[in-house]
């Protein structure tokens, strides 16, 4: 049989002592939030316009070929 391993130096540490780590809180800039919102509004509006134009073009083609 093998002997039990001797405790390592890391095992001898006192577990009751904890290191306090400060978390740096970053505030989100209102300008960045505004720009991000404007970006998404413009992107979604462009998408809506493209879909609307595509629908209108398809509807016009369908109406003209149905006669």
Buried (B, 14 or more C-beta within 10 A) or exposed (E): EEEEEEEEEEEEEEEEEEEEEEEEEEEEEEEEEEEEEEEEEEEEEEEEEEEEEEEEEEEEEEEEEEE
